[in-house]
């Protein structure tokens, strides 16, 4: 959530940056927040004046009663009673204005970083890195949804029977490949300094609000209505919320966590060829990295995280590129996001496999996540996260790019985890 002080100090800049994210009616929303806050201040001033007057009258009443002027004292008591009724109304009006400010603030997305390119669609994203050459497969190369059936490693129809579309069943070497990738990514992350945690995969409303999924993405999360809990769409949500209402020391930075969780997304509105096979699922496995950083160096941390994810992709011997997302393609909470995409030679297109983002203080403000600085004051920390990595499209790209006459070749770095060099029929 944006800080009210930032909006009040420079509303024109805030409006301009929100328009960079293509927020509809950014100017009226910002002005509405300022107007509601002005109302709150006015009611607060009137309330303070009323309370001050009541205190003054209470002292006068005490003196009058002490001196035996009972009639005058009783008259002032009636005045105090009227002021108390007025104060109750002022308190309610102030609270209403304060709530309106909060209701409007949560509608505002994070401000994009100055380096975020203009644009509305994925076609406007900026390519910041791409491997020089893309592999060319043989003419009889197959897309992964055919390979999974041919090799008997993923059963999409069985998943439909048990649950529904988008919930595949992994079998044999396919199941072992999933487990191998999870362990490999966790080992690589912990070797880089991340502390592994195993968080819950059901989260409450406060957790969803803290990282920006609620109220923005409420319709995209699975909701366990009886207990009012949500299935985590990513480990970012429970892991970042471990630090809700926490005050860190400056010496604690950087705080680094990694976690594996299954992820659940309704993907409402998704359809067409882009959802075939593993391209878009409702349940999938993902390993996440989450960092809490000092505001002075959070963008250095972002670049370090980006380089770490790049090494993971390279170790799987996959052709990839890195995009800096434009304002219109960024998430609600992000200030700057890098997307990693791997090349699917069989499908002839790029598949997103990771996003690495800096949220600056946006999530921390919702979470009340602060640190105590050398001056003794508390300040908001910066939060960052990245997929390291999401499995479905990684598996799809591995199957398609590494298909050979002998079977699906396993990247060398992964063989110690799978125990086999090829997926065979």
TORVO-80140 format. One record per residue: residue in three letters; z, y, x of N, C-alpha, C, O in turn. Coordinates in steps of 0.05 Angstrom, whole numbers, plus 5000, padded with zeros to 4 digits. Example, Ala and Ser with C-alpha at 12.3 -4.5 7.8 and 13.67 -1.06 7.14 Angstrom:
<atoms>
Ala515648865264515649105246515649345264516949345285/Ser514249555257514349795273515750015258516150235268/
</atoms>
This chain:
<atoms>
Unk500049765017500050005000500050255018501450265038/Unk498450445010498350695025500950845022502250835001/Unk501750985043504151145042503651405027501551545031/Unk505451475009505151724993505051965012503552155006/Unk506551965034506552185052503852235064503052465069/Unk502452015070499752035082497852165062496152335069/Unk498052085037496252195016496852495012494952655009/Unk499352575012500052855007499253025031498453255027/Unk499452925055498853085079495953145082495153365090/Unk494252955074491352995078489752855056488352655062/Unk489952955031488552825009485552815013484252615004/Unk484353015025481453025028480452795046478452665041/Unk481952745068481252525086481652265072479952085075/Unk483752225057484251975043482051915024481051695022/Unk481152125008479052084989476452005003475051824994/Unk475852135026473352075041473351795051471351655050/Unk475751695061475851425071475751215049474551005052/Unk476951285026476751105003473951084992473050864984/Unk472451304993469651304984467951135004465951024996/Unk468851125029467550955049467750655041466050495048/Unk469850595026470250325015469050294987469250094974/Unk467750504978466350514952468250474929467550334910/Unk470650594931472450584909471550784887471151014893/Unk471250684863470450854841472751054834475050974833/Unk472051304830473851514821476151544841478451584833/Unk475551534867477651564887478951844885481351864888/Unk477352044880478452314878480452344855482552474858/Unk479752234832481552264808484052094812486152174803/Unk483851864825486151694830488151834849490551844844/Unk487051954870488752094890490052334877492452384880/Unk488452484861489552724848491652644827493652774824/Unk491152414814493152314794495752254808497952304796/Unk495652134832498152074846499652324854502052344851/Unk498152524864499452774872500652914848502853014849/Unk499152914825500253044801502752904791504653034783/Unk502652644791505052484781507352534800509652554791/Unk506852554826509052604845510152894842512552934845/Unk508353084836509253354830511153354806513153494805/Unk510353204785512053184761514753064768516753164759/Unk514652854784517152724792518952924806521352934801/Unk517753074825519353274839520553484821522853574824/Unk518953574801519853774782522253674766524153814762/Unk521953424756524153314740526653274758528853304749/Unk526153194783528453154801529853414806532253424807/Unk528253634809529553904814531153984789533354094792/Unk530053944765531554014741534053844738536153944730/Unk533753584745536053404744538253494763540653504757/Unk537453564788539353654808540753904798543253934802/Unk539254094786540354344776542354284754544554404753/Unk541654094736543454034714546053904724548153974715/Unk545853724743548153594754549953794769552353774768/Unk548653974783550154184797551754364778554054434782/Unk550354434756551654594735553954444722556054564716/Unk553554184717555754024706558154024724560454044715/Unk557653994750559853994769561354254769563854264771/Unk559854474768561054744768562754784743564954884744/Unk561554694720563054724695565554554695567654634684/Unk565454314707567754144708570054284723572354264715/Unk569354424744571454564759572554794742574954844743/Unk570854934728571755154711573555054688575555174682/Unk572754824677574354704655577154634665579154684652/Unk577254514689579854444701581554694705583954684699/Unk580454914714581955154718582955274692585255364689/Unk581155274671581855384645584155224633586055334622/Unk583954964634586054794623588654834637590854834625/Unk588454864664590854914680592255174672594755184672/Unk590655374665591755634658592355664628593155874619/Unk591955444613592655444585590455554566591055594543/Unk588055604576585955704559584355464547582155404555/Unk585655344528584655084518582055124502580254954504/Unk581955334486579555374469577055414487574955304481/Unk577355584508575155634525574255374540571955314544/Unk576355214547575754964561574254774543572354634552/Unk575054754517573754574498570854664494569054494490/Unk570354924493567655024490565854944513563554874509/Unk566954964537565354884561564854574561562854484571/Unk566754424550566354134548563954064531562453884538/Unk563554214509561254174492558654234508556654094504/Unk558754444524556454514540555754294561553454224566/Unk557954184573557553964592556353714578554553584589/Unk557253664553556253434539553253464533551653274535/Unk552453714527549553764522547953734548545753624548/Unk549153824570547753794595547453504603545453424615/Unk549453344597549353054603547052914587545652744598/Unk546752994562544552884546541852964558540052804560/Unk541753224566539253324578538653174604536353114610/Unk540753114620540452974645539352684641537752594657/Unk540252554619539252294614536252294609534752124618/Unk535352494594532552524588530952584614528852474618/Unk532052764630530752834655530652594674528552554687/Unk532752424674532752184690530551994681529151874698/Unk530251964655528151784644525351894651523551744658/Unk525052154648522452274654521752254684519452204692/Unk523752284701523352254730522551974736520751924752/Unk523951774724523351494730520651424720519151264733/Unk519751534697517151474686514951584706512951444711/Unk515351824716513451944735513451784761511351744773/Unk515751694770515951534794514451274791513151184809/Unk514751144768513350894763510350934761508850764771/Unk509551164750506651224749505551254777503251164782/Unk507051384794506151414822505651134835503651084847/Unk507650954830507450684842505050524829503650384843/Unk504750554803502550414789499850504800497950344801/Unk499550764806497050864816496650794846494450734855/Unk498850794861498650724889497650444894496050394912/Unk498550254877497749974881494849934875493749714881/Unk493550124862490650094856488950184880486550124880/Unk490150314899488550414922488450204943490450094952/Unk486050134953485749954976486550095001486950335002/Unk486749945023487350055049485050235058482750195050/Unk485650435074483650605086482150465108483450345125/Unk479550465108478050335130478350485156478450735156/Unk478350345178478350465205475850635209473750585196/Unk476050835226473751015231471250865241469050965237/Unk471650625253469350485264467950305244465850195250/Unk469050295219467850125199465150245190465050485183/Unk462950095191460350195184460150255154461450125137/Unk458450455147457950505119456250275108454950135122/Unk456450245082454850035069456349905046458749935044/Unk454849775029456049655005455949345005457649224992/Unk453949225018453548945015453648805043453648935063/Unk453848535043453848395068451448455086451748435111/Unk449248535075446948605091447448855108445948905127/Unk449449005101450049255115452149215137452849405151/Unk453148965141455048915162453748945189451348905192/Unk455349005209454349055236454748815254456948715256/Unk452548715266452748495284453748595311452348755324/Unk456048515320457148605346456748395368456948465392/Unk456148145360455547935380453947725366454547655343/Unk452047605381450647375371449647215395448647325414/Unk449846945393448846785415445846835418444446885399/Unk444846825443442046905448440046725435437846815427/Unk440646465433438646285421439846105400442246035402/Unk438346045379439245865358437945595361435545585368/Unk439345385355438245115359436045055338436145165315/Unk434144895346432144805327432444505323432344355343/Unk432844425299433144135293430444005288428444145283/Unk430443745288428043595283427143645253428743725237/Unk424743585247423643635221425043465199425143545176/Unk426243235207427643075188430643125187432142965175/Unk431543345199434343415198435243455169433743545152/Unk437743385163438743385136441143585133442643625152/Unk441443705109443843865104446343695102446143455098/Unk448543815106451043655108451643505083452843285085/Unk450943595059451643445035450143185033450943005019/Unk447843165047446442905048447642735070447942495067/Unk448442865092449642705114452342585106452942365114/Unk453942735091456542625083456342375066457942195068/Unk454242375049453742135033452641905050453441675047/Unk450741975067449441775084451541635102451341395106/Unk453441795113455441675131457941595117459741475129/Unk458141655091460441565075463041695083465141565082/Unk463041955091465442085101466642285081469042345083/Unk465142375062466142555041464942475015462542445013/Unk466642454994465642374968466242604948468442644940/Unk464142744942464442974923464742884895466342994879/Unk463342674887463442574859466242454853467242484831/Unk467442324872470042204868472142434864473942404848/Unk471742654878473442884874473243004847475143094835/Unk470743004836470243094808471842924789473043024770/Unk471742664794473142474776476142524776477342524755/Unk477242574799480142604802481042874792483142894779/Unk479543084799480443354794478243524781478543614758/Unk476043554796473843724786472143804809472643724832/Unk470043954804468244044825469744224845471444384837/Unk469044194870470344354891472844234903474344364917/Unk473443974896475743834907474843574919475243354907/Unk473543574942472443334954474543134964476843214969/Unk473742884966475442674977474242605005471942535007/Unk475942625026475042555053475842265059477942175052/Unk473942115072474341835076473741755104472041865117/Unk475241555114474641435140474441645163476441785167/Unk472241645177471941835199471942125189472642305205/Unk471242175164471342445153474242535151474842765158/Unk476042355142478842425139480142465167481742645171/Unk479242295186480342325213479342575226480842695242/Unk476842655221475842905232477343145222477943325237/Unk478143145196479743355185482443375200483243595209/Unk483743155203486343155217486043235246487743375257/Unk483843145259483343225287483043525290484143645308/Unk481443645273480943925274483444085270484044285284/Unk485144005250487644145246489444135270490444345279/Unk489743895282491443865305490344025329491844145344/Unk487644015332486444155355486844455353487644585372/Unk486444565329486744855326489644935330490245135343/Unk491544775319494344845323495144835352496545005362/Unk494144635366494844605395493644835411495044945428/Unk491244925404490045145418491545405412491845575430/Unk492445435388493845675380496645695394497445895404/Unk498045465393500745465406500445505436502245625448/Unk498345395448497945435477497445735483497945825506/Unk496345885464495846165467498346335461498146585462/Unk500546215454503046365450503946385421506046505416/Unk502446265402503246275374505346065368505145835376/Unk507446145353509445965344508545825319507945955299/Unk508545555319507745405295509945405275512245355281/Unk509245465250511045455227509745285205507245265204/Unk511345175188510345025165511445145140513745085132/Unk509945335127511045485105510645335078509045145077/Unk511945425057511245325030508345395022507245595033/Unk507145245005504445304996504545414967502345484956/Unk506845444955507245584930508745844936510645844951/Unk507746064925509046324931509646464905508446424884/Unk511646644906512446804883510847064881509247124898/Unk511347214860509847464855510347664878508447804886/Unk512847684888513447874909511747814934510847994948/Unk511347554940509747484963506847554959505547664977/Unk505747504935503047574929502647874930500547964940/Unk504548024921504348324922504548414951503148594959/Unk506348294967506848384994504348385012504048565028/Unk502648185009500248165025497748265011495548265023/Unk497948364986495748494973494048314955492048404945/Unk494948064951493447894932493947974903492247954886/Unk496348074898497048164871497548464872498748564891/Unk496548614853495048524830492048494834490648434814/Unk491048544858488148564862486648304856484548304844/Unk487748064865486247814863487747614845487447374850/Unk489147714825490647534808488947314796489747084794/Unk486547384787484747194774483546994793482346794784/Unk483747034819482646844838484646634848483946454862/Unk487246674841489246484849490046294827490046364803/Unk490646044834491645854815494545924809496145974827/Unk495245924783497846024775499345794760498445694740/Unk501645724771503445534758505245694739507345794747/Unk504345704714505445904695508345854688509946044684/Unk509245604686511945534677513945654696515945774688/Unk513445634722515345734742514346004753515746124771/Unk512146104744511046364753510646364783511446554797/Unk509446154794508846134822505846104826504446014807/Unk504846184849501946174855501445984878503045984898/Unk499245834877498445664899497245854921495546024914/Unk498145824945497346004966494345984971493245774975/Unk492946214970490046214977489546205007487246145015/Unk491546255023491346245052494246255063496046355050/Unk494646135087497246135099498246415106500646465110/Unk496346605107497146885112499346975093501147125100/Unk499146885067501046985047503846895053505647065056/Unk504446635054507246555059508146625087510546705091/Unk506446615108507346675135508046965138510147025149/Unk506347145129506947435132509447505116511047675125/Unk509847375093512247435077514847325088516947385078/Unk514647165109517147085123518547335134520947325139/Unk517047555137518147795149518548015129518948255136/Unk518447955103518948155082521848245084523648085088/Unk522248515082524948635083526348585110528848555111/Unk524748575131525848525158525548775175523548915173/Unk527548835191527449055211527448925238529348805247/Unk525148955253524848835279525849035301526149275295/Unk526248935324526549105348523849145362522148965359/Unk523549365375520949405390520449175409518149105414/Unk522549065421522248855441521348595428520548405442/Unk521448575401520448335388517448305388516448085386/Unk516048525391513148515390511948395415513148425437/Unk509648245413508348175388509747925376510547745390/Unk509847915350510747675335508347515328506547615314/Unk508147265337505747105334506446835320508146685330/Unk505146785298505546535284502846395278500846535274/Unk502846135277500545985268501545775248503745675251/Unk499845715229500645515209498245385197496045505194/Unk498545125190496544985175497544965146499844895141/Unk495745015127496344965099493644885085491544975093/Unk493844725064491644715046491444975032493545105027/Unk489045065024488745325011487345274984485745094981/Unk488045444965487045404937485945664927487245864926/Unk483445654919482045894908480345814885478845624886/Unk480545964863479045904839476045964843474345834831/Unk475446154860472646224866471146274840468846184836/Unk472446424822471246484796468646634800468546834815/Unk466546554786464046704787462146594809459846694811/Unk463046404825461246294846459346094834460145914819/Unk456846114842454845924832452445924850452246094868/Unk450645734846448045734860448145564885449945404890/Unk446045594901445745414924447945454945448445274961/Unk449145694946451145754966453745594962455445604979/Unk454045464939456545314934456145014938457944864932/Unk453844924947453344634950455044514972455644644992/Unk455844264968457344124989459944264997461644324980/Unk460244315023462644435033462444745035464344875044/Unk460244855025459945145028462045305014462845515024/Unk462945214991464945364976466645164960465645034942/Unk469245154966471044954954473345094940473945334946/Unk474644954922477045054909479544974925481645114924/Unk479444754939481644674957480444604984478444454986/Unk481644725005480644665032482844705052484944825046/Unk482444605076484544615097483844855116481544905121/Unk485944985125485545215143487945245161490245215152/Unk487445315186489545395204489345695208487145805213/Unk491645825206491646115207493346215230495146085239/Unk492546455240494246595259495046865247493447005235/Unk497646935250498747185239500247325261501847195275/Unk499847585263501247745284502447995271501248115253/Unk504748065281506048315275505948475301506748375322/Unk504948725300504548875324505649155322506049265300/Unk506149275345506849565346504449725339502249665348/Unk504749935323502450095315500850205338498450255334/Unk502050255361500650365383498550185395496650275408/Unk498849915392496949735405495849525386494949315396/Unk495949565360495049355342492049305345491149075339/Unk490449495353487649445356487049295382484949165384/Unk488749325402488549145425489148865417487848675426/Unk491148825400491848555390489548445374488948205377/Unk488248605358485948515342483748405360482548195355/Unk483148545382481048455400481848195414480148025419/Unk484448165421485447915433485047685413484247465421/Unk485747735388485447525368482547455364481847215361/Unk480847655364477947605361476947435384475347245380/Unk477847485409476947335432477947045430476646855438/Unk480347015419481546745417479846575397479246345403/Unk479146695374477546545355474746485366473646265361/Unk473646665382471046625394471146375412469246215413/Unk473346345427473546115445473745855429472645645437/Unk475045865406475145625389472445545379471745305380/Unk470845735370468145675361466445565383464945365380/Unk466645695406465045605430465745325438464045165446/Unk468345255436469244995445468144775427468044535434/Unk467344845402466144655384463144645387461744505372/Unk462044795406459244785414457444865390455444745385/Unk458345075376456845175353455645455358457045625369/Unk453245495351452045765354453345955333453645885310/Unk454146195342455546365324454846655328453646735348/Unk455746825310455547115313458047235301459547115285/Unk458647485309460947635300459947895286458248035297/Unk461047945262460248175247462648365243464948275240/Unk462148625245464148825236463448895208461249005202/Unk465248835189464548865161464349165153465849335163/Unk462449215135462149495125464249545104465549365095/Unk464549795096466549875077466449725051468449655039/Unk463949675041463649545015464149245015464349124994/Unk464249125039464648835041467348755051467948525055/Unk469148955054471748895065473748825042473248875019/Unk475848685050477948615031479548865023479449065036/Unk481048835002482749044991484649155011485049395013/Unk485948975027488149055045487249115073488849225089/Unk484749055081483949075109483149365117482049515101/Unk483849425142482949675154480549625171478749805174/Unk480349395183478049315200477949005200479948875206/Unk475648895195475248605195472848525211470748635209/Unk473248315228471048175241470647905227472547755223/Unk468247855219467547585208466147425229464347525243/Unk466847165231465446975249463646805231464546705211/Unk461146775239459346605224458046415243457246485265/Unk457746165235456345965251453645905238453345935214/Unk451745835255448945795245448645505235449245315249/Unk447745495210447145235198444145195201442545305185/Unk443345035221440444995225439144845202436844905196/Unk440544655190439344505168438944675143437044635128/Unk440844865139440645035115439045295122438145435104/Unk438745345147437345585156438845845149437546045142/Unk441545845151443046085145445746085159446545875170/Unk447046315159449546345171451846275152451646335128/Unk453946145162456246065145458746195157459346165180/Unk460146355140462646475149464746265153465246095136/Unk466146275176468246075182470946205189472946075190/Unk470846475194473446605201473146905196471047025200/Unk475447015188475747305186478147385202480247255200/Unk477947585219480147685235480547985228478748145231/Unk482948055218483248315206485748455216487848325222/Unk485648725217487948885221488549035195486749175184/Unk490949005185491749135160493249395165494049535146/Unk493649455191495349685198497949675183499249455183/Unk498949885171501549885157501349825128503349845113/Unk498949755118498449725089500249505077501649545058/Unk500149265090501849045080504849105086506549045070/Unk505349215110508149265118509549445099511949415094/Unk508049645088509249825068510049685043512149735031/Unk508449495034509149325011511449135017513149085000/Unk511349035041513348835050516048965058518048825060/Unk516049225063518349365075518949235102521249185109/Unk516849195117517049075144517049295165515049435168/Unk519349335178519649565196520649475223521449245227/Unk520649665241521849625268523449875275522750095267/Unk525549825290527250055299526250145326526249985346/Unk525450395328524350505352526550615370528950615363/Unk525750705394527750805414529251045403531551095412/Unk527951205385529351435374531351375353532551545341/Unk531651105347533651025327532551015299533950935281/Unk530051115295528951115268527350865263526450725281/Unk526950805237525450565229522550655221522150845207/Unk520650495231517850555225516450295216517450075221/Unk514250325201512750095191511249955214510050095231/Unk511349695215509849535234506949515225506349595203/Unk505249395242502549335234502349025232503548885248/Unk500748935213500348645209497448575213495648735206/Unk496948345224494148245229494147945223496147805224/Unk491747845216491547555213488647475218486747635218/Unk488347215223485647105227485546815221487546665224/Unk483246715213482746435209482246305236480346385250/Unk483746095242483445975268483845665266485545565281/Unk482345525249480145635234480045495206481545305201/Unk478145585189477645455163475845215168473845245181/Unk476544985156475144745163472544695149470644595162/Unk472144745123469844645109467144715122465544545127/Unk466744975127464145055138463844985168461644945178/Unk466144965181466044865209465044585209463344505225/Unk466144415191465244135189462244125181460743975192/Unk461444295161458644305153456844365176454844235180/Unk457544565192455944645215455844425237453844375249/Unk458244295241458344085261456443855253454943745269/Unk456643775228454943555218452043625221450443455230/Unk451243865214448443935214447343985242445143905249/Unk448944125259447944195285448143965305446743955325/Unk450043785300450443565320449343295310450043095321/Unk447543295290446343045281444342945302442643095311/Unk444542685308442842565328442042285317443142195297/Unk440042155330439341885321441641685324441741485310/Unk443541745342445841565347448141615326449941445323/Unk448041835312450141915294450842205297449342355310/Unk453042295285453942575288455642595313457742475315/Unk454642755332456042775357458542955354458443165342/Unk460742855365463243005365463343185390462843085412/Unk464043445388464243615411466243495431468243375423/Unk465743535457467343415478470243485475472043315479/Unk470843735469473643825467475243685445477643675446/Unk473743585425475043465402475343165404476943045389/Unk473943035422473942745425476842635429477442435417/Unk478542765446481242655448482842655422484742505420/Unk482042815403483442835377482242635357483742535340/Unk479642585358478442405339478642115349479041935332/Unk478442075375478441805386475741675385475441445392/Unk473641825376470941715376469041945383469642185378/Unk466741875395464742075404462642125383461242325384/Unk462241935365460241965344461341875317462941695315/Unk460442015296460841915269458541735264456141815266/Unk459041485256456941295252456941185224458841215209/Unk454641075217454340965189455940705186455940595164/
</atoms>
